[in-house]
Structure formats: structure tokens, C-alpha cells
Amino acid sequence: MTAAGRGRTTGVRRLLPAIAVRAAVLATAPLAGTAGAGMAGAAGVAPPGYACAAAVREVSPDVPWPQRRLGFARVWPLSRGAGVTVAVIDSGVDGRTPQLAGRVDRGLDVVNGGGRADTDCVGHGTAVAAIIAAAPWVGSGFVGVAPAARILPIRQADAGRDGTAAGLAAAIRAAVNRGARVINVSVVTAEPSTALRQAVGYAAARDALIVAAVANEAQAGNPRTYPASYPGVLGVAAVGPDDRNTDFSETGDFVGVAAPGVDVVTVAPGGAGGILVRGTSYAAPFVSGVAALLRGYHPRWTAEQVRRQIEQTADHPAARLPDAGVGWGVVDPYAAIASAPPGTAPAARAPAALAARRPAAPLPPGPGQAALLGAAGLVAAAVLLLAGRAVGRHGTARHWRPAPPGRPALSTSDEAR
């Protein structure tokens, strides 16, 4: 497909992290069938040579550091995101995943020309959706930001088939037309696209807030990425436990806020067990979850008011604002909700030169967490599709599986570089 006005094909890069990642062996009761069966697009099967993401079935009671750092459960008496639909434009979302079951709509499969998108062979979309809206699960310390929100999956890439900027634009329009009030985009393109820019404008005109990852290429040229760079989109960078932007998270004036993006616990398709991931892909859904909390608490606020509230109540760094690395700072769910009771307006914009709170000291690991981190491995394959040319054999391929206790974490297969 050709990006309108540029005369060339524009590809979309999935933000499967191009960094070593690990799976935490974290458990749930076995589900019927095999982990990868019937989970890839309209055909319901993985393409030849592609292994679908496997369910992880062990859970841990430890509360992951992002959940402790953000403390979003403190606002649940006021809002859990009920009545808010969050679109996840990605590889699909597995509706069987226990912590999401009953709250994943059929969605739409854009990349395969139609059909439902509540399956996920790749696993990326399910991992993102769980950070947004996973419900509490017995024995697990992992939970999503807005556990009463609904998820609308829009598949714009799949196992063996990569997305394009035109497809991403169509996915955004489909999400808006199906009632999404928040749209999470954890995919990027480094090429501006008229179709994509117009789709962003379409969402803004219909009061849908787009939250987009800024990408993981800080050490590979730090290119400006889209849709995060378009006006009205809330771009999200990744930070570690010290609240500093990571070495892979891109920097620039398109960074709106930041959220945890290192050693993030989430779930794979079909299981409530935990996997460890990293990347701005997984920082963005924390912010999308906060947006869902706000839209549930202030249903009459506009998307622009929600975006401004998230920015102005962020945990500001001790730097001139907005900062190139973390924007207005690390998202603060409690401040975003508590500072704006019903009937009030969003927080006023802070002075650009505000010297604010310094980054918090790193949090200690939860009980037993350190041992868990070395107990399993995760294999991820990043996809890069720029100017219509896929780099790498499997495109959006991503495989993870628990490793035997005591074995070192498996290294990332990064064919995109």
C-alpha cells in the first residue's frame, strides 16, 4: 500500500522489544486444548514454521514493581474504568485469557480483510491489553490498571503478515467507529503518512484519545515516530524503577509522559501466568489504563481534557518541562483522579521551567521476585517494516516459553537489526 501524498509504501514496525527479555514463571489451571491452537487471524491457525505464543500457567503473589510504583489500585473506589472501551490496535487480543475473559469484544481483523480479532497468535496484543484491563486473579499479584474497562481488539498485524501505515490508519478509524474512547497503539512507523495523519484527526474530531508508544530506537538513530508525533496523540516513553528513561526509549518533543517499561509483568494468551517484557510497547498501556480510569470518572471530559490532565498531574522530573526523555513525567494515576473531583476541570498547564519532584529511589524487589526472574526464559522476535520492506524472516513473530529452573534466560532473536 502507498502512503497518500508520498508515493511510496509506508510500513509499520511492531514494538516487540529488540532487547533481551525474560519470562517469569508465574500459574493457572490448565486450559482446554493447546496454547497455540486456533489463535492466528481469520484462518485460526499459525502459518507454517510459526509457533504461536504459549500460555504460562504459573502465577506469583508478588506485586510487580510497576503496580507498586503507580499505585493505581488506590483510585479504584472512584473509578475502575467501567463503561469505557479501550481499543488495542495490535496483533489481536485473546478473549480466553482468564484475567480478560468476558471483557474482550469480537473486534475487527484489518490485516486479514475482516472477521474477528479476539484471538492472538503473536501474543503482543494480549500482553498490552492485560496491562490495561486485567482483572484481579486469585494467587496473582499482577492486575491491570482499569480492570472494569472493555477491550476492543483491532488486528493490524499478524503472524506472518505485517501491518502498513494505511492499515494502521484504517484500524484507528475502525476503533473510533466501534465506540472506543481510548485507543492504544503499540506499533509505530518512522515515515509520516497522510492517511495516518488524517485518521488521527478523525479520532480527535470524534473525541477518542490515542495513546501511542514512542518506539525503542533511541540507540538506532532515534527517529521521529508516528502516530506519537501527530498533534493530539499522547506519546509514551519507558522508564525503569528509578523513573529515568531507559536507554532504548526514544526521546524528543513527541514524548508526552512516561510509564514503566522495564521488567513489566503481563500475561500471554490463554493463561493468567506472568511473563516479563520490556519496551515502550508495554509503557503505553499503563497510560491507556489511566485514561480509561479518567474517562470513567469524568465521562463528560473531552479527550483533550483527559490528555492534559494526565500530563499535568504526572510525577514531574527535576528538569525543564516537557523533558525530551520523559515528557511531563511519569504518569500518576492517583494525582490524575484525586486532583479533579467530579464537576471540576483538568489541572492547569504547569510552567515550562517548573523544577519539580526528583525521581524516586529505586524500589526493592518484592518478596521472592528476584528468584522468579531467573527461573524462566522468553524468546521474542522484533519486526521492522520500513518503506514497505520487511526485515527478518518472521515479521511479527514472537515466541515465549518457560525455561527449566536454573537455566539462563534465552536471548532475544533480533532479526530486525
URRAHU-V337860 format. One record per pair of residues at least 4 apart in sequence whose ideal C-beta (glycine too) atoms are under 7 Angstrom apart, sorted by sequence separation. I is the first residue (numbers start at 1). J is the second residue. D is the distance in whole Angstrom. If there is no record, write none. Layout:
I,J,D
I,J,D
This chain:
6,10,7
17,21,6
33,37,5
40,44,7
46,50,4
63,67,5
65,69,6
66,70,6
75,79,6
76,80,5
97,101,7
100,104,5
123,127,6
124,128,6
125,129,6
126,130,6
128,132,7
129,133,6
130,134,4
143,147,6
157,161,7
163,167,5
164,168,7
165,169,6
166,170,7
167,171,6
168,172,7
169,173,7
170,174,6
171,175,6
172,176,7
173,177,6
174,178,6
176,180,6
189,193,7
193,197,6
194,198,6
195,199,6
196,200,7
197,201,7
198,202,6
199,203,7
200,204,6
201,205,6
202,206,7
217,221,6
218,222,5
225,229,6
226,230,6
239,243,5
240,244,6
245,249,5
251,255,6
260,264,6
267,271,6
278,282,7
280,284,6
284,288,6
285,289,6
286,290,7
287,291,6
288,292,7
289,293,7
290,294,6
291,295,6
292,296,6
293,297,6
294,298,6
295,299,7
301,305,4
303,307,6
304,308,6
305,309,6
306,310,7
307,311,6
308,312,6
309,313,6
310,314,7
319,323,5
323,327,6
326,330,7
332,336,6
333,337,6
334,338,6
335,339,5
340,344,5
350,354,5
365,369,4
368,372,6
369,373,7
371,375,7
385,389,7
403,407,4
2,7,7
3,8,7
40,45,6
46,51,7
63,68,5
88,93,6
95,100,7
96,101,6
109,114,6
120,125,5
157,162,6
163,168,6
175,180,4
192,197,7
203,208,4
217,222,6
224,229,5
228,233,6
239,244,6
267,272,6
277,282,5
301,306,5
316,321,6
322,327,5
365,370,5
385,390,5
390,395,5
2,8,6
3,9,7
38,44,4
40,46,5
46,52,5
95,101,7
109,115,4
120,126,5
157,163,4
217,223,6
227,233,5
239,245,6
240,246,6
245,251,7
267,273,7
295,301,7
317,323,5
322,328,5
340,346,6
2,9,6
3,10,4
38,45,7
40,47,7
93,100,7
109,116,6
136,143,5
156,163,4
203,210,6
228,235,3
238,245,7
239,246,6
267,274,6
268,275,5
294,301,7
321,328,6
340,347,7
384,391,4
403,410,6
1,9,6
109,117,5
134,142,7
135,143,7
175,183,5
237,245,5
238,246,5
267,275,7
339,347,6
384,392,7
95,104,4
107,116,6
108,117,6
134,143,6
265,274,5
266,275,6
317,326,6
383,392,6
36,46,6
106,116,4
107,117,4
134,144,4
200,210,6
215,225,4
93,104,5
107,118,6
133,144,5
136,147,7
156,167,5
172,183,6
214,225,6
238,249,4
265,276,6
266,277,6
295,306,6
381,392,7
40,52,6
106,118,6
132,144,5
135,147,4
156,168,5
237,249,4
249,261,6
264,276,7
294,306,5
316,328,6
317,329,5
383,395,5
39,52,5
105,118,7
131,144,6
132,145,6
133,146,5
134,147,6
237,250,7
245,258,6
263,276,6
264,277,5
316,329,4
381,394,5
383,396,5
104,118,5
130,144,6
131,145,7
132,146,6
133,147,6
214,228,5
264,278,6
314,328,4
315,329,5
36,51,6
156,171,4
212,227,5
213,228,7
246,261,6
263,278,6
291,306,6
294,309,6
314,329,4
315,330,4
36,52,3
133,149,5
212,228,4
246,262,6
262,278,5
266,282,7
312,328,7
314,330,6
381,397,4
35,52,7
132,149,7
154,171,4
210,227,6
261,278,6
311,328,4
314,331,6
315,332,5
381,398,6
36,54,6
133,151,6
237,255,5
261,279,6
264,282,4
314,332,6
380,398,5
381,399,7
35,54,4
132,151,7
168,187,7
235,254,5
239,258,5
261,280,6
291,310,7
313,332,5
35,55,4
154,174,6
183,203,6
235,255,5
236,256,7
238,258,7
239,259,7
290,310,6
379,399,5
380,400,7
154,175,5
168,189,7
212,233,5
214,235,5
235,256,5
236,257,6
237,258,4
239,260,6
261,282,6
310,331,6
379,400,6
129,151,5
214,236,6
234,256,4
236,258,7
239,261,6
240,262,4
261,283,4
313,335,4
378,400,4
393,415,6
95,118,4
152,175,6
210,233,5
211,234,5
212,235,6
213,236,6
214,237,5
234,257,7
236,259,6
238,261,2
260,283,6
287,310,7
313,336,4
392,415,3
31,55,6
93,117,7
163,187,6
165,189,5
169,193,7
210,234,7
212,236,7
238,262,7
259,283,4
391,415,7
392,416,5
92,117,4
93,118,6
94,119,6
183,208,6
185,210,6
188,213,6
209,234,7
211,236,6
225,250,7
229,254,4
258,283,7
391,416,5
92,118,7
94,120,4
152,178,6
165,191,7
169,195,4
173,199,5
176,202,6
183,209,7
228,254,5
260,286,6
310,336,6
313,339,6
376,402,4
377,403,4
30,57,6
92,119,5
93,120,6
169,196,5
172,199,4
176,203,5
181,208,6
182,209,5
183,210,5
184,211,5
185,212,4
186,213,5
188,215,5
200,227,5
259,286,4
309,336,6
329,356,7
376,403,5
92,120,4
125,153,6
152,180,5
165,193,4
168,196,6
172,200,7
180,208,6
181,209,7
183,211,7
185,213,7
204,232,5
219,247,6
222,250,5
224,252,6
259,287,5
28,57,5
91,120,6
97,126,6
100,129,6
166,195,5
173,202,6
182,211,6
218,247,6
219,248,6
222,251,6
321,350,6
26,56,7
27,57,5
100,130,6
103,133,6
157,187,7
165,195,6
169,199,4
176,206,5
196,226,6
200,230,4
218,248,5
224,254,7
257,287,6
375,405,5
377,407,7
27,58,3
28,59,6
91,122,4
99,130,6
156,187,7
165,196,5
172,203,6
196,227,6
218,249,6
249,280,6
309,340,6
321,352,6
379,410,5
26,58,5
27,59,5
93,125,5
94,126,5
176,208,5
200,232,7
216,248,4
218,250,5
320,352,6
377,409,5
378,410,7
380,412,5
381,413,5
382,414,5
384,416,4
23,56,6
25,58,5
26,59,5
91,124,5
92,125,5
93,126,5
97,130,7
100,133,7
190,223,4
193,226,7
197,230,6
200,233,6
216,249,7
217,250,6
218,251,6
320,353,5
321,354,5
377,410,4
383,416,6
26,60,4
90,124,6
91,125,4
100,134,6
192,226,6
312,346,7
313,347,6
379,413,6
381,415,6
382,416,4
90,125,3
99,134,4
118,153,6
190,225,6
214,249,7
215,250,5
312,347,4
24,60,7
93,129,4
99,135,5
117,153,4
122,158,7
189,225,7
214,250,5
312,348,7
88,125,5
117,154,6
121,158,7
122,159,5
188,225,4
189,226,5
309,346,4
312,349,6
318,355,6
90,128,6
99,137,5
117,155,4
121,159,4
172,210,7
188,226,7
308,346,5
309,347,6
312,350,6
316,354,6
318,356,6
98,137,6
317,356,7
88,128,6
188,228,7
214,254,6
293,333,6
297,337,6
316,356,3
318,358,4
88,129,5
214,255,6
238,279,7
290,331,5
305,346,5
316,357,6
185,227,6
238,280,5
294,336,6
298,340,7
315,357,6
317,359,6
237,280,6
290,333,5
294,337,7
110,154,6
111,155,6
236,280,6
287,331,5
293,337,6
298,342,7
105,150,6
107,152,6
110,155,6
111,156,6
238,283,4
286,331,6
86,132,5
105,151,7
107,153,4
108,154,5
109,155,4
110,156,5
111,157,6
112,158,7
237,283,7
290,336,6
86,133,7
103,150,5
104,151,5
105,152,5
107,154,6
111,158,5
236,283,5
103,151,6
107,155,7
236,284,4
104,153,6
111,161,5
100,151,6
236,287,5
81,133,7
111,163,6
132,184,6
234,287,6
257,310,6
257,311,6
39,94,7
256,311,6
111,167,6
128,184,6
110,167,5
257,314,5
93,151,6
128,186,5
93,153,4
110,170,5
92,153,5
110,171,5
84,146,7
86,149,5
88,151,6
92,155,4
216,279,5
91,155,6
110,174,6
216,280,6
31,96,7
81,146,3
84,149,5
85,150,5
86,151,6
87,152,4
88,153,5
89,154,5
215,280,6
80,146,6
82,148,4
86,152,7
91,157,6
108,174,5
214,280,5
42,109,6
80,147,6
81,148,5
85,152,5
87,154,6
89,156,5
91,158,6
213,280,4
255,322,7
41,109,6
53,121,7
80,148,4
81,149,3
213,281,5
258,326,4
52,121,4
53,122,6
255,324,7
258,327,6
28,98,6
42,112,4
53,123,3
213,283,7
255,325,7
257,327,5
41,112,5
213,284,4
255,326,7
256,327,5
257,328,5
258,329,7
259,330,7
212,284,6
232,304,7
243,315,7
252,324,6
255,327,4
256,328,7
257,329,6
258,330,5
259,331,5
42,115,4
72,145,5
211,284,5
234,307,5
251,324,4
251,325,5
257,331,5
46,121,5
67,143,7
211,287,5
234,310,7
64,141,6
211,288,4
59,137,7
61,139,6
63,141,4
64,142,6
61,140,7
62,141,5
89,168,7
39,119,5
59,139,5
60,140,7
61,141,5
211,291,6
245,325,4
38,119,7
39,120,6
40,121,3
59,140,4
60,141,6
245,326,5
39,121,4
89,171,5
209,291,6
89,172,7
36,121,7
89,175,6
239,326,6
243,330,5
87,175,3
237,325,6
237,326,6
237,327,7
239,330,6
87,180,4
85,179,5
86,180,7
89,183,7
209,303,4
85,180,5
89,184,7
186,281,4
207,302,6
208,303,6
85,181,6
86,182,5
87,183,4
88,184,5
89,185,5
90,186,6
207,303,5
84,181,5
87,184,7
90,187,7
209,306,6
276,373,7
84,182,7
86,184,6
89,187,7
186,284,5
209,307,6
204,303,7
184,284,6
184,285,5
276,378,7
275,378,6
184,288,4
182,288,5
52,159,7
16,124,6
50,159,5
182,291,5
14,124,6
50,160,6
182,292,5
47,159,6
46,159,5
47,160,4
182,295,6
41,155,7
181,295,5
244,359,6
243,359,3
41,158,4
242,359,6
243,360,6
40,158,6
40,159,5
242,362,5
241,362,4
241,363,5
142,265,5
275,400,6
140,272,6
142,274,6
268,400,6
131,264,7
134,267,7
131,266,5
137,272,5
130,266,5
130,267,5
127,266,4
127,267,7
126,267,7
127,268,7
145,286,6
126,268,7
14,157,6
126,269,5
146,289,5
149,292,4
145,289,3
12,157,7
123,268,5
144,289,6
145,290,6
123,269,5
146,292,4
146,293,5
145,293,7
120,269,5
12,162,7
127,277,6
11,162,7
12,163,4
131,282,6
12,164,6
11,164,6
12,165,6
128,281,6
132,285,5
10,164,6
128,282,7
131,285,4
9,164,7
10,165,4
127,282,7
131,286,6
12,168,5
132,288,5
133,289,7
124,281,7
128,285,5
132,289,5
131,289,7
132,292,7
3,165,5
1,164,5
3,166,7
1,166,4
99,267,6
97,267,6
15,186,5
15,187,6
69,241,7
97,269,6
14,187,5
15,188,6
97,270,6
99,272,5
13,187,7
96,270,6
97,271,7
98,272,4
12,187,5
13,188,5
94,269,4
12,188,7
13,189,6
65,241,6
94,270,6
12,189,5
13,190,7
11,189,6
10,189,6
10,191,4
10,193,5
6,193,7
3,191,7
145,333,7
5,194,4
3,193,4
4,194,4
3,194,6
4,195,5
69,260,6
3,195,6
66,260,4
191,386,7
190,386,6
191,387,7
15,213,5
18,216,6
65,263,7
66,264,6
17,216,6
15,215,6
15,216,6
64,265,4
86,288,6
86,292,5
84,292,4
81,292,4
84,295,5
56,268,5
81,293,5
84,296,5
55,268,6
59,272,6
83,296,6
54,268,7
55,269,6
57,271,5
59,273,5
60,274,6
79,293,5
82,296,5
53,268,5
55,270,4
56,271,5
58,273,5
59,274,7
81,296,5
53,269,5
55,271,3
57,273,5
70,286,7
80,296,7
56,273,3
79,296,4
56,274,6
75,293,6
79,297,4
56,275,6
78,297,6
66,286,7
162,383,6
162,385,5
162,390,5
19,248,6
39,269,6
162,395,4
161,395,7
162,396,6
35,270,5
160,395,6
159,396,6
158,396,7
159,397,6
26,265,7
31,270,5
157,396,5
24,265,6
28,271,5
28,272,4
28,273,6
27,273,5
26,273,5
26,274,3
24,274,5
24,275,6
23,275,4
24,276,5
23,276,6
22,276,5
21,276,6
21,277,5
21,278,6
75,333,6
79,337,6
19,278,6
75,334,6
78,337,6
17,277,6
19,279,7
74,334,5
17,278,5
70,331,7
72,333,4
17,279,3
71,333,7
75,337,4
70,333,6
71,334,6
15,279,5
17,281,7
15,280,6
15,281,4
122,396,5
124,398,6
123,398,6
122,398,5
123,400,7
69,363,6
68,363,6
65,363,5
63,366,6
62,366,4
62,367,6
91,396,6
62,368,6
62,369,5
60,372,6
50,394,6
53,398,6
26,372,7
53,399,7
54,400,7
56,402,6
25,372,6
50,397,6
53,400,6
54,401,5
24,372,5
51,399,5
24,373,6
25,375,5
22,373,6
25,376,4
24,376,6
23,376,4
22,376,7
23,377,6
22,377,6
23,378,4
22,378,5
21,378,5
21,380,5
17,380,6
16,380,5
18,382,4
16,381,6
17,382,7
16,382,5
16,383,6
14,383,4
13,383,7
13,384,5
13,385,6
12,385,6
13,386,7
11,385,3
11,386,5
11,387,6
11,388,5
23,400,5
25,402,5
9,387,6
8,387,6
9,388,3
23,402,6
8,388,7
14,396,5
16,398,5
22,409,4
20,409,7
20,411,6
21,412,6
20,412,5
19,412,6
18,412,7
18,414,5
18,416,6
18,417,6
